């Protein structure tokens, strides 16, 4: 983008108050677009507003008041001059108000248009090829982005929904390990975008395009598909991780990137320092320019004045497209590279390019937004359990920012039997379509679609994946039960930890992870 284009884009954003900096680390960014009022966006009511009751005061002289003036009596020319001058003043005032309103309206329109133009010229590249090894048996037959979450979604649905809701409808998904269920889900649930209008979700599997090897790192997944990326001729490339849970308007981040004339923008969150060893950790100057970046350091550097927290990367990067191409090509020629954004691309660009941190905070309260890395069994379990709270931090019922997904068509959930000891009830729980709770109790749990719970069973603080069958008289507490599992009648999970450790996987926090294969072995023994 030329300097002139930068000026044209950034000027309306700055004048409209879309980017203002506060003291400290956080910044106030663009407010959410104004929602349409009762007359629609930009429309005005056709009827005038009702006047307030009471006598109306006039701020300008009328004909009667002028006639009462001694100097005006008998002087018709003076009277006409006074009246004409008053009318000209009022006309000038009206014209100036009209011009001001027109300028404000044009500025708002220009701001919205430029932001939407930025998103339309952006290509989102989602890296969805991770093994997800820390999720243990949950990723035995699927990759991490394809893991079910929240009762009806897959993890990747959140980043895909963020793209679509932000107006970014040119999306590439890079896959590699155990990608079948992910590809199947995207084909079934995300095929509604219209290619005729330049909208698409393009699945790009690993193809060994550069030699006899698969992707060697996050940056290499883009480098090996660089020709495919260039075919779409984007001005900006938004690189996203496909395995985090959050809701974010990428358009605001892109607007900030353009207005600050950044070469690279990195999305950042504050994380507890003891957890920061799993993140890319950075330091910034007062202008939020990144001065240091370390990928998964053993001793993370704290935020000045708030040493108990570190500044962690969200795995979200905005690049000027031409710069990204050059950096990827240069990095590929180096023999000592890890082919990784966090280890090579970002740290190597700090001294030669303008790399800016974009904090994921509320524009008014400056409170950090919801963001979860569900990379471990405990983190995954906790993030699901938060959803059954009365007012969870992640609002999946938000009509203004829906989470889109593919779902099989099931009838409503059903709760049957009403006898002592055989009453179908769910308390403080989320139960998806197709479930039948027959004479059993579900308490503080999350049930995905098509789960069957037979009579006299009890489920407490558990996550039950789709198509699970729970036999009669079973007890399940603090557990994750994987898709298609058949729990034999009378089985107890989460009651005796030593017994569970022999049969299932037990996390550090004591959550039992139960899979179909584990239960099959249990039945054979």
N, C-alpha and C positions, 0 to 999 in steps of 0.2 A: 504494500500500500504506500502510495507516495505521501510526501509531507503535506501536500495540499489536501489530499483525501483525509488524512488524519485530522487536519484542522477542521474540515467540514463535518466530520463525524463527531469529534470530541466537543466542538463548540456548543451545539444544542444540549448535549448531555450535561455540561458544566453549568450553563446558564439556567437550565431547568432544575438545578439543585439535585441532580442525580448522584453526584459524587462529592461528599464533603468529608473532611478528615477531622477526627476528634483527637484529644490528647490520649496518650497511652497506645496500646497495641491495636485495639479494635478500631474499625472504621464504620461510618454510616454510609450505606450504599443506597442504590436506587430504591425508592418506595415501590410497593406493589402497584401495578396499573390500577387506575381508578375504575371501580366497578360501575356498570351502567346504573343510572338512577331509574325512577319510574317511567321516564320518557325515553329511555334508551341512551346509548353512549353518544354524546354530542348533540342530542335533540333538545329542543326547548319546548316548553308548554305552549299550546296555541292560544290559551285563554290567559288574560292578565291576572296577576296576583290580586286577591281581594284587598281593598283599602282598609286601613285601620279605622275603627270607629272614632267619632269625634270630629270637631271642626278642623278642616285642613288649613294649615298655615301656608302662606305664600311667601317665598323668599325673594321674589322679584316684584316690581311695581306693576299694578294692573292699570287699566284705563281709568277706573274710578279713582284709584289712589292718586294717579297723576293729575287728574282733573281737580282734585282737592288741593293741589299745591298752588300757593299764591302765584309763583312765577310761571306756572303753566296756563293759568286762566287767560283767555284771550290771545294766546299765542299758539296757533295751530301748528306752525312749523316746529316749534320747540317740542310740542307734544309728539308729532310724528317722528322727530329725531330720537326722542327718548324711547319711544316704542320700538323703532327700528334697531336702535343700539341694543336694547334688551333682548330682542329676538335674535340678533347676531351673536350675542354672548351665549345664549342658550344653544344655538345651533353649533357654535364652535365647541362648546362643552360636550354636546352629544357626539359630534364628529370625533373629538379626541377620545371619548370613552369607547366609541365604536372601534376606532383604530387600535386602541390598547387591547380591547377584547379580541380583535382579529389577530393581532400580533401574538397574544398569549395562546390563542387557539392554534395558530400556525406553529408556534414553538412546540406545543404539546404534540401536535400531529407529526412534526418533523422528528421529535425525539422518539416517538413510538415507531415511526417508519424506519428510522436508522437502526434502532435496536432490532426490529424484525428483519431488516435487511442483513444485519450481521448474522442472525441465526439462520437465515435462509442460505447464506453463503458459507455456512459452517458444516463440516463433515464430522460426525461423532464416530469415534472408533472405540469399541468396547472390548477390552481384553478379558475373555471368558475362558481361557484355556488352563487355568490353574488346577493342580491336583487336589487341593484342599485336604492335605494329609492330616492336619490337626483336627479335622472333624471325624477322624478315625473311620469307623465302619459306615458312617452316613455317606461316605464317598467311595464305597467299594464298587458301586456300579453306576455312579453318576459323577459329574464334575460339581464343584462347589456352587457355581451360579445356578445349576439346575435343581438344587436342594429345595424341597418344599419349605414354605415359611408362612406364618400368619393365618393358617386355616384354609387358604385357597390359592395362595400365590407361589411363585418360585422366586428365589433371591434376585435373579436377573430382571424380574418384572419392575423392580423399583428404579433401576437406572434407565431402563427402556421407557418407563412412564415419565420420568423426569425429562427425557429428551423430547418426547411427543408433547408434553404439557408446556415445555419451554419454546415450542415452535421449531425444534430441530427434527426434521423428518428425513434426513439423509444419514443413515446409520449403518455401520459395518460392525459385525460381531466376529471376533477372531476366536476360533475354537481350536482345541488340541486334544486333551485327554478325556476319554470316556464321554464323548460329546453327543451320543445318540439321543438320549432323553432331552438334552438341551435343544438340539436341532429340531426334534419332533415338536417340542413345546413352542418354539418360535414360529415354525411353519404353521401350526394350528392356531396360535393365538395372536400372531402379529403380521398376518398376511393382508390386513385390510388397507394398508397404505397404498396410494394410487401411483403407480409407476409413470402414468401419463403426465402427472404433475411434478415429476422429479422426486417423488417420495418413495422410500424403500427401507427395508431392513434386510441387509445383505449378509448372508452367512458365508464366512471365508474359512474353510477348514485348513489345517496345516497341510502343505503340499510339497515340502522339500524343494522349493523353487530355486534355491541358491546352491544346492549341493546335496550330498548324501547325509543330511542331518535335519532334525526338527528344530523348532524354535529354541534358541539358546538363551533367551531372556525376553523381558517385556519389550525392549526396544527392537529386538530382532524380529518379533512378530510383525511389527509394522514395516521394518526394512524388507523382509522377504515378500511383502505384498505392496511394495511402494508403487509399482506400476498400476496396480488396481486402484490405489488411493488417488493417484494423479489423474486417472480417467475422469474423475468427478470434478476436477479443477476447483477445489475449495480455496477460499481465501484464508480461512482459519481451520485448524484441526483441533478438535476437543477429544483428548485421550482420557478414557474413563476405565476404572476398575469395575468389573461386573459382579463383585461379591460383597457389596456393602449395603446396609439398610438405611435409607434416608430419603427425604423429599427436598429437592433443590431446584430453583429456577436458574438454569445455566445461562439464560439470556442476560441476567444482571451481571454475572461474572464476565461474560464476553464484553458487555458494555464497559465494565471497569477496565478490562484488558486494553480495549481500544482507546478509551479516554486517557489512560495513563501512558499510552504509547509503549507498552511493555512488549518485549520480545517473547517472553514466556511468563505465564501466570500459573501459580500452584495453589490449589485449594488446601486450606490448612484448618486444623482443629486443635484445641488444647486437650491433652491427654494426661492422666496422672503419670508422674515421672517413672514410677516403677513398672508401668505398662508400656512405656515409650520404646523399650528395646525391640518391639515388634514393628516399629514405624520408621519412616524416614523422618529425621529430626533436624530442624533448622533454626538459625538465628537470623534476626532481621534488624535493620536500622530504623530510625523514627519514621521514615517514609515507606516502611514495609518492604523495602528492597532486601532480598535474601542475601546475606553475607556468608553464610556457612550452611552446608547441607551434608548430613551423615546418614547413611542408610543402615538402620537397625544397629545403632551403636551400643556397646556394652555399658557405657556411662553416659546417658543422655544429658544434654545441657539444658538446664532449666530456664524458664522465662525470667528475666531480671525483675526483681521485686516479688515474684511469685514462683519461687524455686521448686515448689512441690509439683508444678506442672511443666510440661514440655510442649513445644510446638510441633505437632505431627502432621505429616502429609496425608491427605485424603486419597491419594492416587488419582487426582484430577489435574490435568495439565491442559492449558490453552497455548497453542503455538501459532505463530505466523506460518502458513503452509510452506512457503519457500525456505524459511529457516529450518523447519523440521526436516525437510528433504536433505538439506545440506548437512545437518548434524548427524542424521542417520547414516548417510554415505561416508562421512568422515570417520564415524565411530566404527563402522564395519571394516575399515581398513587397518585398524589398530590390532596388533596381535595380543595385547595384554588386556583387552576389554572383557567385561562381563555381559555386554550387550543389554544393559539394564538402564531404565530411566533414572531410578533412584541412586544407583551406584556410579553411573558414568555420564549420562546426558546432562542431568541437572547440575551436578557439582562441576562438570567441565565447562558449563556455560556461564558460571557466576562472574568470572573475571572479564569476560568479553561481551556479555550481553546483559540487558536489563531484565532481571528475573524478579518478579513481584509476588508477594504472598497475598492471597485473598482469604481473609478469615470468614468462616461460615457462621456468621452471627446475625441476630435480628437487627434490622436497620434502625429500629427505634430504641429498643431496650438494651441492645448490644449483648444480649444473652445468647450463648451458643445454641445453635439449632440441634435437633436430634440427629445423631449419626452413630451407627454401630458397626463395628467390625465383628462379624459373627464367625470368626475363624476357628474357634475352639468349641468343644462340646458344651462347656459351661456358658460361654458367651452366647451361643446359639439358644440354649435352653432359657437363659435369663431374658433374652430379647423376646422370645415367644411368650413367656410367662407375664411379661409387662403388659401385653395386650389385653389380658383379662381384668386388669385393674379398672376401677370405675372411670377414672380419667387418665388414660395412658398418655405418655408424652408423645408417642407416635399415633397420630389420628388417621386411621385407615378408613374412617367414615367421612372424610373431607370431600364434599361434592365439588369444591373448586379446584382440587388437585387429586383427581382419582388415580388409583393404582389399577392399571389395566392388566388383564391376564387372559389366559385360556382356561375355561372350566367346562367340565362335562355337565350335561344337563341331568340334574337329579330332582326328585320331588323334595318338598320341605322336610326338615328334620322332624322325627316323631318320637314322642315319649308315651309309653303305654304301660298299663297295669297300675292299679291304685289300691294296694293292700299293704298292711303292715309287713315290712320286710321285703315287699315286692312292689316298690313304687318307682316309676320312671321319672327321675327329676334331674335337673342340672342347676347348680348353684354357682354364681359368679364365674360362669364359663362361657366359652364360645363354641357353638356346635354348628357345623356346616351342613349343607344340604345332603340328603340321602342317608343321614345317620338315623338309626333306630336304637333308642335307649329303652330296653324292655325290662321293667321291674328292677332297675339299678340306679345308683347314685353317681353323678359326675360332679365333682367339686373342684373349683378353681383350676380347671383344665381347658385345654384347647384341642378340639377334635376336628380333623380334616374330613373331607367328603367320604361318604359311604362306609362309615364305621358302624359295626354292630356290637352292642354290649348286651350280653344275655343276663338273665335275672340273678338277683342277689349278688351282683358284682359291685365293686366300689373302686372308683378312679379318683385320685387326688393329686393335684399339682403335677399333671403329666401332659405331655405332647404326644398325641396319637395321630400318626400319619394316615393317608388314605387307604381304604380297603382293608383295614384291620378288623379281625374278628376276635372278640374277647369272650371266652367261654364262661359258663355259669359259675358263680361262687368265686370269681377271681378277685384279687386285690392288687392294684397297681398304684404306687406312690413314687413321686419324684423320678419319673422315667420318661424316656423318649422311645417310642415303639415305632419302628420303621415300616415302610409301605408293605402291604400284603401279608403282614405277620398274622399267624393264627395262635392265639394264646390258649393253651389247653384249659379245660375247666379246673377250677380249684388252684390255679397257679398264683403264687404270691411273689410280687416284685416290689422291691423297696421296703421290705419288712425286715429282712435279715441281711445285713450287708455282707457278712462273710459268705453266706449262701449265694448271694448275687454275684460276688466276685468270682466264684467258680464257674458260673454259667454265662455271665454277661460282661460287658465292659463297664467299669465304674470310673467316672471322672474324678478329678481332684476334689471337686465340691460334693461328691457323693451321688451324682446323677447316674442312674442306670440307663445304658444304651442297649436296646434290645432289637435284634434284627430277625428276619425270617429264618436265616440259616441257623442262628443260635437256637431258636425255638425248635427247629427241625431236629437238630442234634439232641436236644433235651427230650424230645418224644421218642427218639430211637434208643436212648440209653435206658 
